[in-house]
Amino acid sequence: MTALFTTQKENTMTYPVLRSVDKEFTLRLHKTLPPRYRDESGSGYCTIGLSEQLDAAIVCDSTPLSNSDVARLGYLPRTLWDQAAQTMLRRAYIPGGIAVDIRDSFYLTRLATPGLQVAVPGAPISAWLAHPQTFHLLYQHLHSLLGSAPKFFLPRENILIALRVEDNATSLIHWGHNEYRNLLCPELVYYSCGFPVHNAPFGYGEELNPIALNNRKIA
């Protein structure tokens, strides 16, 4: 099933488009790198800290940019981070809204654990957790579909399973650790003010005031 959602105009956030930059940038979610981690130039990869455990890398043509790459472009990391989020939204856009592919997680895991496997065209689904704008939209949409605040399991950058916060995820996590090595996120991930965290905030899900969403199948 492909779900389609749109946001009310007054709730839509926009960021400046870098018209002078020829390349398109996207994002990559990954575990926080140690300070000593460097690229071949020795300048270090350009990352945006999302939480104690997770960073966002700015990616061009599947290659993460280094700090020296960003300096040569003449932009601040924050500006390219915002631009990358806009690129991902544009790639996922179809007439009427953003396309989100959803199916029961059973088709992947063969587990009875309730959950939805989620994908979005144009970027690995984990990248949508690497910026507050994209994560906010995804969280609200899945909250509407599940009827409860979602929590997330991301064993790989292109695999995201969303469950209701009250659902037991023990068997799902066990499946992930048996199926894959070096999991992207070995623990559950929660939404906190647009950022991915490993510990559920106090009163998780109670603060949401859903915006209008339209869900329908795409033929």
N, C-alpha and C positions, 0 to 999 in steps of 0.2 A: 504494500500500500504506500502510495506517495501522498503525503499531507502537504497542504499549501496553507501558508499563513501570511497575513499582512498585519501591519501595525497602524494604529491611528496616526494621522499626520502629526498631531501635537506631541506624540510620544517618540517620534523618529529623531534620532540623533544623527548629525552629519559632521564630517571632518573634511578639512581642506584637501583638494586633489592636487598632487604635484604634477602639473602639466609638463614641466620641463624634464621629467624623468621618463626615459623611454622604456625601461624595464618595469615589469610588474612584480610586486613584492607580495608574499604571503607569509604565514606564520607557521612555526613548529613548536609544539608543546614538548618539553623534555624535563627530565630531572635536573635540579639545580647542579651546575657544574662547579667543581672546586676552583678557588681563585687561581690556582696554578695552570688551569687548562688553557692552552693557547692554540691558535691556528699556526700554519707554517710560517707566517710572517712574524710570529711572536707577539702580535698585538692583542690577541684574545678575541673570542667571538663576541659579537654584540648581542646582549641578552637584556630582557626586561624582567625583573623579578616579580613574580606573581604571588608567591607564598614562600615559606621556608623551604619547601620541597620542590617547587616547580618554577620554571622559567619559560619565557617566550623568546624564541630566536626569530630573527627576521631573515627570510629566505628569498633568494632570487635564483630561478632556474634550478630548483632543488638543492641549492648550495647555501648554507648559512653564511651571512655576512659577518666579516670581522669588524672590529672597531675602526681599523684603518680604511676598510671599504666604505663605511658610513661617513668617515671624515672626508674622503675623496669626493663623495657625492655632495657634501656641503649641507647636510641636513642633520638635525638632532635625531637621536634614536627614537624619541617619543613621536616625532612627526612621521617617520617611516612606519612605526608600529601602527599608528592610526591609519595610514595609507594602506597598509597591508590588510587591515580589517575591512576597509572599503572595497578592496579588490575581491576579497572572499565573498562579500555580500553581492557584489555585481555578478560574479561567476555563478552564484546560486540563484540568481533572479530569473524568474519566468513571468510572463504577463499575469499580473494579479498578485504577485508576492514572491516569497522565497520557497523553493522546493526542498522538502525534507523527506527522504526515503525511510520508511519505518516498516519493520516486520517483527513478529514475535521472536524473542530471543531463542526460543526452543529450536528454531531452524538452524541455529549455529551451535548451541551448547548441548542440545538433546536433554536438557534438564527441565523439570516441571516448575522451576523457580519462575515466577511471573516477571516479565521484563520486556523491554522493547529494544531491539537493535536499531541504531540510528545512523544514517549517513546523509551527507549533504554534497551535492556536486561541486567540483571546482577545487577542493582541498580535502586533506585527511580530516575526518570528523574531530579528532583531538585538537586540531588547530582552532576550532570554534570555541574552545575553552581558554584560548591564549589571549583574548582581548575582551574587556567588559561589554562592549557593544554586542558582539556576536554571542557571547555566553549568556548575556541577559535575555536576548531574543530566544535562544534555544531553551533556556531554563523555563521561561514563561510558557512557551509552546508545549513543552513536555509536561509541565504542571497542569495545563489545561487537558491534555490527553489522558494523563494518569489519574487526575482528580486529587492529587496530593503532591507535596513537594518531592521532586525527584532527587535521587542520589545516583552516582555514576560509577561504572567500572570500566577502566580503559587498559586492557592488557597490551594492546598495540595501538599505534598511532591512527590506524584506520578502523579500529573496532571500539565502539562505545555502546554499552548496555545501560539503559536507564531503568531504575526501579523506584517504586514509591519508598519514601523514607521509612515507613513502618514494615517493609518487606524484609524477610530474613535473607541475607546474601551469602551465608556461609558456604553453601554448596557451589554457588557461582564463583566465589573467590578460589575455592579449592579446585574447581575446573580450570580456571585461568592459570594457576600455578602448575598444574599438571600438563596443560596444553602448550604453554609457551615458556621460554627462558627469558630472563632479563625483561620482566614486564615493565611497560612504561609507567604504570601506576599500580603497584602491588596491593594497594589499599583502596578503599572506596574514596571517591571524591565528592565534595559538597560545594554548593554555590554560596559565596559570601560577598555580597555587594559587587558582583560582577567578576569575582576572582575565584579560582579553584583552590580549595583547601582540603586537608585530610581529616579535619575534625569538624563535626557538625556544629555550627554556631548555636548559641542558646536560642530556644524557640524557633528552631529551623522550620521554614515554610510558612509560619504564621503571619509574617509581615507582608506577604504577597498581595497586591491588589491587581488582578489580571487585567491586561489591556484586551481590546477586542481582537479575536482571532477567527479566521475562517479556515476550516478543515474540509478538504474534499479530495476524492480520488482524482488522479490525472489519468485519462484514458491513454 
